[in-house]
Amino acid sequence: MSTLDTIYGHLPVGFQNIACTLAGWQICRDRYSPDFRRALCEAEERGAWRQEDLERYRDGRFRTFVERAFQTPFYRARLERAQIAPGDIRCLADIRALPTLTKAEVKANQTWLTCNGLPKSALRPSHTSGITGAGFVFQTTVQAVHEQWAVWWRYRRWHGIGLDDWCGYFGGRTVVPVRIHEPPFWRYNLAGRQILFSAYHMSRRNLAAYVDELRRRRPPWLHGYPSLLSLVASYMIDRKCDLGYAPIAITTGAETLLAQQAAVIQKAFGVRPRQHYGMAEAVGNFSECELGRLHVDEDLAAVEFVPNGEAGHYTVVGTNLSNAATPLIRYVTNDHVALDSSVCPCGRPGRIVSSVEGRFEDYIVLPDGTRIGRLDHVFKDAVKVLEAQIVQERNDEIVIRVVRADGYAKRDEQFLIAQMIDRVGTQIRLGFDYVDRIERSRSGKLQFVISALPEGQITSI
């Protein structure tokens, strides 16, 4: 913990609100300058383009981006090893002649991979968190920050969210010291118009205070990790209470929105949650439209969908077209998706992702080597389950951790067993571990599947 974090943790609540507001002011100054407004207007114009025009725009950016990146020692060496000339790379399909790039390689070669010559005033530090804590810090540019947030706000504005709307934010920031045991379990960022709810105090004893604060402040927009929003929603359903108002929109990010989470959130709040797929590295971005389709934001990144060995499923591999400081070419995200070849009736461009399936670590591996993903459907109709997590430490056994709602009985366990057998068969043993709370990662995220199989049983492309 840093000295500033220690000082913050001992401040009175009022001064913590001031600190959150000052930090929010700094963030807003970086993200929402006049250049951001211009980037947002341009992004919204591109949102009405035809698919072929958007792809031409993407490929043009891609050629320029790759030519600049090949001036770095790292990519120059890759080009030579692959026996490719820069002029050979003209469009997204051509880049497959180069090998993919992993996070481990980026962390090990940052000095050789980073583009020099950019003024310090144009640079900003960025970082990833990662469910398992395997994050890293890298350089980005002010322009890249503006472009990324412009695309994110384009998506939010599709759903009626305004730049000045207040937001009830449920994320992983440690805004309330863990030693605190009484409300308020939230702090205010007045500059960013946010009520920052703590992810680390959401016990059943405390959730009534969260609901009361939402009722009192009535933020028109709720945003955050789906695991946290669904925890509040499950509490409301279990207690048969509501907010007394309907939010304009609920948006989720940072975690895969699971089917049962979406159902619970919609039932409790009366609003269907809309998901967004993105990351600090900006190598891929998908935005859900009003009709529930995830559109690839082709203007922000050059995204490839690489078959991963499971029929109809692909690994997301991308190139971050906006960040000239740390070019990432064919960067493997380890995220899996299923695709939809149809054209969305909403009329917006972008290839359609039918679902985000999660990461390699989100798969159960059966004794015969079969990988099973997207097991959240097991819990879709399990109304007496507040939260669940699947843990696999052996390829012949899985353990289901369950936080029970009031009234959970043996029949609910039998229902879960039947649902699991329908999906994984009988070749793997099932066990249950009933807990009061499922632990989050250091970044506040819930990992739905914890795979601790021996190395080599989960493979990548």
N, C-alpha and C positions, 0 to 999 in steps of 0.2 A: 504494500500500500504506500502511495506517495505521501509526502508531507502535506500537500494540499488536500488530499483525501482525508488525512487524519484531522487537519484543522476543520474541514467541512463537517466531519462527523461529530464534532463537539460544539458546533454552533447552535444557538437557539433556532427554532423552526422558522421564525421570521427572517433571520439572516440567511438561512438555507434557501428560502424562497428568493431572496435578493441574489444570492450566488447563482441559482438556477436561471434567473432572469438575465444576469450579466453574461453567463455562458450562452444563453439563447440569443442575446443581442449579437454576440460575436459570430455565432453560427449564421444568423440571418444576414449579417453584413457580408459574409463570404459567399453565401449561396444566392442571395436575392438582390444583387446589384443591378443597375440598368442593363448590363450585358445579359443577365439572366432573363430579364423581360424580353429582350430581343430574341434570345434563344428560344424562349417559350412560344413567341409568335411564329418563329420559323418552324418549330416542331409541330405546331398545330396546323400550319399550312401543309406540311408533308403528310400529316395524318389524313388528308383528303386526296392524296395522289393515287394514281393507279399503281398496281403491284409492279408492273414492268418498269414504270418510271422510278419507283422507289429502289428497285434492284439496280437500275443503272446508276442512281445516285450512290448507293452503297458500294458498288464495284469501283466507281471513280474514286471515292474516298479510300477504298481498300488499296488500290494501286499506289496512290501517293503515300499512304501510311507505311506500306511494306518497303517502298524504296528508301524512305527515311530510316526505318528500323534497320535495314541492312547496312547502314553506316556504323552501327555499333559493333564492337569486336565479337560479341556473342553470336549475333545473327549472321555476321560476315563468315564466321567459321562454319555455321550450320549450312550456309549457302554453298560453301566450297565442298563440304563433305557430301552434300546431296548432288553436287555437280550441276547446279542451277544458276543461271544468270538472272539478275533482277528483272530484266525485261521479259523473262519467261512467265512471270506471275502477273496475269492480266485480270483475273476475276477470281471469285471465291473457289471455283472448282479446281483451279490450277494449284492452289496452296497445298493440296493433299500430297504433293511430291515432297513436302517437308515433314519431318517427324513432329509428333505432338509434344507439348510442353507441360510439365507437371509443376505443382506448387513447390515441391522439394527442389526442383531444378532452378526455379526462380529465386528461391531463398539462398541457394548456394552460389548463384552467379549474378547477384544484383549489381555489383560494381561494373561488370562487363555488359550487362543488359541495359542499364540506364543510359538514356541519351543525355550527353553533356551539352553545354552551350546555352541552355535556357536560363534567362535571368531569374534570380532568386524570388523576385516579386511575382513571377508567374507560376511558382511552385507551391504546392500544399502537401503536407503529409497525409496519407490515407492508410487505413488498416482494415484487415479482415478479422472477424472473431472466430467463426467456425464452431460447429456444435461440439467438437471434441477439444476445442482450445488451440487447434493447430493454425493459429493466425499468423500474419506477418505484416510488417509496416513497409510501405513503398511510397514513392513519389508520384503525385498526379499534378495536373495543371489546373489553374483557375478556370480556363476555358472548358476543360473536361468536367469539372464540378458543375458548371452552369449547364452544360449539355445534358448531363445525367439527370439533374434535378428538373430540367425543362421537360424531359421525356416522362419522368415520374409525375410531374404536375399535369401534363397533358392527360394522362390516365385518370388522375383524380378528378379533373374537371369534366371528364366524360360522365362521372357519377354525381355531378352537382356540387362538388366541394369547391369552395372559394378560397383564395389565398389568405383571406382574413378570417376564415372560420375557426372557431375554437375547437380543439381536439382533446379528447380523452385518450391519453397515450399509455398503452400497456406494453412496455418493452423491457429490456434487460438492464437499464441504467440503475446503478445503486444510489438512488436519490434519498432513501430513508435508511439510516444506519440499522444494521441487523439487530443491534441491542435494544431497539425501541419495541415495546410490546403494546402500546396503546395508540389509537389514531391521533392525528392524521397519518395515514400510510401513503401520503402523496405530497407532492410539492408543486408549486406553480412556476411556470416559465411565462411571465407576462409578455416578454418580447416576442416569443414564438407562439403565443396563444395556446399553451398546452397545460393540461393537468397531467402531471407525470405520476402515474400510479406505480407503486413498488411491486416488483415481481416476487419479492422475497418475504412478503408478509401475508400471502394469500391463503391462509388457513381457513377452515370453515368457521372458526370463531371470529375471524376478522372480516369475512366477506360482506357481512351486513353493513359495515362502515363504508366499504367501497360502493355498494349499491346506493346507500344514502347520499354519498357525495355526488354520484351521477344524477340522482334525482334533484339534488339541490342546485347543481351548476348547469344541468341540462346541455352538455356539449353536443352540438349538432353532428359531430363526426367522431367516430371511435376508430382507433387504429392501433395495431400492435401484433404481437405474436398470437397466432390462432390458439395455441395451448393456453394462454392466459385469458383471452377473451372467452373461450369456451368454458373455462373454470368458473368465471363469473356467471355465465349463462346457465351452467349446470346448477349452480347454487340457486339462481332465481327460479328455475323450473322446480327444483326440489322443494323450495320454500313457497312455491305458488305466489310469487310476487312479480311486479313489473317496475319499469322506470317511471311510468306516468307520462311518458312522451315517446315518440318514435324518432330515432336519429335519422338524419338525411342519408347517411352512408356509413358502412363499416368496411374498412379495408384491412388486409392482412399482408404480412411480409415476413422475411427472415426464416420462416419455417414453412414446410409444405402444409397447405390447408387440407386436412383429412376430411373424408366424407362425413363422419359422425360429428366432427367439430362444426362443419358448415351447417348441418341439420340442427344442432343444439343452439348455435348462435342465432339462426333465423327464427327458431321457435321462441326463444327468450326475448329477443329484441324486436322481432317483427320485420327485420331487414335482412336480406340475403347478403352475406359477406362477399366482397370482391377481392380476389387475390392478385398479387403482383409478384413476379419472379425477377429478382435482380441481385446484384452483388457489388461490393466495393470495387472489384477488379473490372467491372463494366464490360465483360466479354460476352454477355448475353442478357437479354431483357425481354420479358413477356408481360403483356398487360391485358387484363380481362375487360371485355366490353360489356355493355348493358345486356347483351344476349347470352352472357356466360361463356364466351369463347376467349381463349388466351391467344392474343396476337403477338407474333414475334416483332419486336421493334427493330426493323431492319436498318433504320437510319442511325442507330446508336452503336451497333456491333455487327460484325460479320459472323453469323452463327452457323455452325455445321452440326448436323445430326448424324452421328456415327453409329452404325448398328452395333449392339453390344452382345449379340449372341442369343438374345431372347426375341422371339418373333414379334414384330411390331413395336419394339422398344429400342430407344436410342440413347446414347450418351451425348450430353451437350458439350461441344468443343467450340471455343470462340476466340475472336480477335477483337481487342478493344480499340476501335477506330478513333476514339476521342482523346486518348491519353498519349501524348507525344513524349512524355517524360519516362514512362515505363511501358514500352510496347510489349504486349503479350500476344504472340502469334500462335494459333492453334493450342490454346490453353485448355487443359482438360479440367472440367469442373467436377467430375464424378457424379453429376446429377443426371438422373434418367427421366425421359419423357416418352409419352406415346403421342403420335401425330394424327392429325385429321386432314385429309386431302381436299375437303370441301371448301367452298368459298363462303365466308360468313355473310349472312344477309344484312349485317349492319353497314356493309359497304366499305369498311376500313381495310387498308392493305395489311400485309403481313401474313406469313405462313401461320397455320393454326396448330397449336399444341392442345391436344385433347385432355391431357392430364400431366402433371408433374409427379413422377413416381417416387422421387426421393433420391438418396445417394446409394452407393454400393453397400454402405454399412446398414442401409435400411432393408436389406434382404435377408430372409431366412433361407438357409441352405439345408436341403434334405439329405439323408444318408446317400442317396443315389447321385448327388451333385446338383439336383434341380434347385434353381433359385426362385423363391416366391416373394414378390413384392406387393405393395399396396394392400396390406392386411388390415387397414383401418376399417374396412367394410364389415369386419367381424363385429365391431362395436356400434355400428350405426343404429341398431334398434335396441341396444342394451341400455335402457333408460335408467337403470339403477347403478350404472357405472359412472362415477364422476370423472375419473381419469384412468388411463391404462398405459402400460408399457410392456413391450415384449423383449425378453432377454434370452440370448442364445450363447451358451458357453461350450456346448457339445453339439455335433451334427445329428445326434439322435434324441435331443431333448430341448424343449423350450419352456421357459417360465413366464407366466403372465402376471405382472404386478398390477394390482387393482386397488383403487381408492373407491370404497363402497359408499353409495348413497344410502339414506335411511330406507329400510325396507328390503335391502338386498338379501336374497335368500338362496337356498341350494338350487332352486330352479333357474336362477340367473346364472349360476356357475355352469349348470348343465347346458343352458342355452349357448354360452360361450364355447363350451367344448364341442357342441354340435356344429357351430359356425366354423370353428377351427378345422375340424375333421373334414368339412366340406371343401376346404381350401388346401390343406396340407396332407390329407389322408391319415392313415393310421400307422405309418412307418416311423413316426416321431412321437415321443412321449410328451405329455402336457402336464405342467405343474402350475400351482397358483401361489402367489405371495401377496397377502393382503396387508396393505400399508396405509398409514394416515396421510402420507404425502409422497409424491414422486419428486425426487431431487432434480433440479435444473443444472445445466452446465454453468460454468463461470460467467457466461454471457447471458444467462437467464433463460436459455432455450430448453425446451423439452425434446429429448431424443426419443422418438417413438419406438425405435428398435435399437437395442444395444447388442451388437454382434461382437463377441469376444472369442470367435473361433480361431484356431491356430492359423498362423500366417500361411497363405497359399490357398486357403479354402474359399476366399473371396478374391476374385481376380478383376483386373481392369483391362481396358482395351490395349 
